[in-house]
Amino acid sequence: MRMDEWRDGWDRAGNATKSLQEAFQDAGATEVQANRLRPLVSGRGTPWVDVGMIPASLAEKLAEVIRAETAATVSAKEHVS
């Protein structure tokens, strides 16, 4: 893998991490909990966000948000059809 490919992956992982940190905080995570997220790049250049362990209460809130967003997306698609 070329260095520019790795850097692109790192930038993408970093941006995804920042976005997820903001979403975690919006869902009620503390700064310490949100800062546990880490950007990673695999040996093949795939960008990742390591979420590590999060409290069950935060996981439940995040699941609610994801479900609500999924339901809104499905509903919007049904109205378009």
KEDOGU-776924 format. One line per 10 residues: their letters; for each residue z negated, x negated, y negated of N, C-alpha, C. Coordinates in Angstrom, 3 decimals. Example, Ala and Ser with C-alpha at 12.3 -4.5 7.8 and 13.67 -1.06 7.14 Angstrom:
AS	-7.800 -13.190 5.690 -7.800 -12.300 4.500 -7.800 -13.200 3.300 ~ -7.080 -12.850 2.250 -7.140 -13.670 1.060 -7.870 -12.900 -0.030
This chain:
MRMDEWRDGW	0.000 -0.837 1.164 0.000 0.000 0.000 0.000 -0.890 -1.238 ~ 0.819 -0.491 -2.195 0.879 -1.249 -3.443 -0.329 -0.899 -4.313 ~ -0.680 -1.830 -5.181 -1.840 -1.639 -6.049 -1.657 -0.432 -6.964 ~ -0.436 -0.193 -7.453 -0.230 0.953 -8.347 -0.423 2.274 -7.595 ~ -0.083 2.304 -6.298 -0.318 3.497 -5.489 -1.824 3.728 -5.321 ~ -2.555 2.633 -5.094 -3.998 2.747 -4.945 -4.610 3.228 -6.255 ~ -4.172 2.671 -7.367 -4.710 3.087 -8.674 -4.413 4.549 -8.957 ~ -3.216 5.002 -8.611 -2.874 6.417 -8.788 -3.809 7.298 -7.962 ~ -4.069 6.881 -6.722 -5.001 7.619 -5.871 -6.403 7.616 -6.449 ~ -6.824 6.460 -6.986 -8.155 6.350 -7.586 -8.255 7.256 -8.810
DRAGNATKSL	-7.220 7.262 -9.639 -7.233 8.123 -10.822 -7.322 9.591 -10.428 ~ -6.556 9.971 -9.417 -6.580 11.372 -8.956 -7.953 11.727 -8.394 ~ -8.531 10.839 -7.592 -9.861 11.082 -7.034 -10.902 11.152 -8.149 ~ -10.774 10.283 -9.154 -11.705 10.297 -10.279 -11.614 11.582 -11.084 ~ -10.393 12.034 -11.337 -10.212 13.281 -12.082 -10.737 14.473 -11.290 ~ -10.488 14.481 -9.994 -10.986 15.567 -9.143 -12.511 15.562 -9.109 ~ -13.098 14.377 -9.074 -14.556 14.256 -9.062 -15.137 14.818 -10.351 ~ -14.570 14.455 -11.488 -15.064 14.973 -12.771 -14.949 16.488 -12.831 ~ -13.825 17.010 -12.367 -13.619 18.457 -12.373 -14.637 19.158 -11.478 ~ -14.879 18.586 -10.303 -15.835 19.182 -9.380 -17.263 19.060 -9.909
QEAFQDAGAT	-17.577 17.965 -10.583 -18.903 17.817 -11.191 -19.135 18.921 -12.222 ~ -18.134 19.196 -13.042 -18.251 20.261 -14.035 -18.441 21.615 -13.357 ~ -17.682 21.865 -12.293 -17.808 23.131 -11.563 -19.192 23.245 -10.926 ~ -19.690 22.149 -10.372 -21.031 22.165 -9.787 -22.062 22.518 -10.855 ~ -21.959 21.889 -12.024 -22.920 22.157 -13.082 -22.799 23.594 -13.583 ~ -21.580 24.115 -13.651 -21.388 25.514 -14.037 -22.031 26.462 -13.028 ~ -22.100 26.034 -11.768 -22.694 26.849 -10.706 -24.207 26.648 -10.607 ~ -24.757 25.813 -11.478 -26.204 25.637 -11.507 -26.728 24.332 -10.970 ~ -25.858 23.409 -10.618 -26.316 22.107 -10.121 -26.940 21.313 -11.260 ~ -27.919 20.516 -10.914 -28.502 19.614 -11.900 -27.552 18.438 -12.110
EVQANRLRPL	-27.796 17.681 -13.146 -26.964 16.502 -13.411 -27.054 15.507 -12.255 ~ -28.241 15.345 -11.703 -28.436 14.426 -10.587 -27.604 14.874 -9.378 ~ -27.613 16.178 -9.086 -26.843 16.689 -7.960 -25.348 16.494 -8.194 ~ -24.885 16.778 -9.402 -23.460 16.630 -9.708 -23.036 15.166 -9.673 ~ -23.913 14.283 -10.063 -23.572 12.858 -10.098 -23.558 12.210 -8.721 ~ -23.940 12.940 -7.685 -23.853 12.411 -6.321 -22.413 12.395 -5.819 ~ -21.546 13.136 -6.475 -20.140 13.161 -6.085 -19.518 11.805 -6.372 ~ -18.683 11.343 -5.457 -18.069 10.015 -5.605 -16.582 10.072 -5.294 ~ -15.761 9.449 -6.171 -14.336 9.340 -5.852 -14.128 8.245 -4.804 ~ -13.181 8.477 -3.908 -12.845 7.502 -2.874 -11.336 7.486 -2.676
VSGRGTPWVD	-10.831 6.385 -2.163 -9.428 6.296 -1.766 -9.404 5.704 -0.370 ~ -8.711 6.397 0.542 -8.640 5.908 1.923 -7.742 4.680 1.988 ~ -7.746 4.033 3.130 -6.904 2.864 3.347 -5.419 3.174 3.226 ~ -5.062 4.433 3.444 -3.667 4.847 3.309 -3.338 5.354 1.909 ~ -4.338 5.360 1.036 -4.104 5.766 -0.345 -4.390 7.224 -0.649 ~ -4.968 7.945 0.309 -5.287 9.354 0.088 -6.535 9.476 -0.770 ~ -6.440 10.194 -1.901 -7.625 10.370 -2.744 -8.588 11.390 -2.128 ~ -9.883 11.101 -2.228 -10.933 11.961 -1.695 -12.051 12.093 -2.712 ~ -12.852 13.148 -2.555 -14.108 13.268 -3.279 -15.200 13.415 -2.232 ~ -16.121 12.468 -2.206 -17.248 12.520 -1.281 -18.331 13.368 -1.924
VGMIPASLAE	-18.614 14.533 -1.331 -19.630 15.420 -1.892 -21.009 15.145 -1.322 ~ -21.074 14.382 -0.253 -22.369 14.055 0.320 -23.136 15.306 0.698 ~ -24.429 15.276 0.534 -25.262 16.439 0.847 -25.577 17.179 -0.441 ~ -25.506 18.504 -0.364 -25.887 19.331 -1.510 -26.903 20.358 -1.020 ~ -27.777 20.821 -1.908 -28.761 21.823 -1.495 -28.071 23.105 -1.031 ~ -28.674 23.762 -0.070 -28.105 25.002 0.463 -27.920 26.046 -0.642 ~ -28.830 26.097 -1.579 -28.712 27.095 -2.658 -27.459 26.848 -3.492 ~ -27.142 25.598 -3.744 -25.923 25.276 -4.487 -24.691 25.581 -3.646 ~ -24.739 25.274 -2.366 -23.612 25.573 -1.479 -23.341 27.075 -1.448 ~ -24.394 27.875 -1.441 -24.232 29.335 -1.446 -23.576 29.811 -2.741
KLAEVIRAET	-24.002 29.252 -3.876 -23.398 29.619 -5.161 -21.927 29.234 -5.206 ~ -21.628 28.036 -4.728 -20.237 27.581 -4.715 -19.380 28.459 -3.812 ~ -19.926 28.858 -2.677 -19.195 29.745 -1.778 -18.903 31.080 -2.462 ~ -19.864 31.609 -3.224 -19.657 32.861 -3.956 -18.524 32.718 -4.969 ~ -18.516 31.605 -5.680 -17.477 31.361 -6.688 -16.105 31.253 -6.026 ~ -16.040 30.529 -4.928 -14.762 30.366 -4.220 -14.278 31.708 -3.686 ~ -15.191 32.486 -3.111 -14.799 33.804 -2.605 -14.298 34.703 -3.730 ~ -14.986 34.693 -4.863 -14.581 35.530 -5.999 -13.202 35.118 -6.493 ~ -12.955 33.827 -6.580 -11.649 33.333 -7.032 -10.562 33.699 -6.029 ~ -10.881 33.572 -4.752 -9.909 33.928 -3.717 -9.593 35.417 -3.770
AATVSAKEHV	-10.601 36.243 -3.935 -10.392 37.691 -4.019 -9.559 38.048 -5.242 ~ -9.818 37.381 -6.369 -9.056 37.657 -7.596 -7.598 37.238 -7.413 ~ -7.354 36.139 -6.750 -5.994 35.675 -6.506 -5.254 36.635 -5.597 ~ -5.901 37.076 -4.540 -5.279 38.014 -3.608 -4.984 39.334 -4.321 ~ -5.922 39.801 -5.110 -5.743 41.046 -5.847 -4.584 40.941 -6.825 ~ -4.485 39.821 -7.514 -3.381 39.621 -8.467 -2.031 39.609 -7.745 ~ -1.995 38.985 -6.578 -0.742 38.938 -5.809 -0.347 40.331 -5.318 ~ -1.340 41.146 -4.958 -1.054 42.497 -4.493 -0.497 43.360 -5.618 ~ -0.957 43.139 -6.835 -0.469 43.904 -7.980 0.956 43.522 -8.350 ~ 1.332 42.283 -8.079 2.676 41.808 -8.379 3.670 42.358 -7.361
S	3.237 42.510 -6.134 4.135 42.965 -5.052 4.583 44.379 -5.227
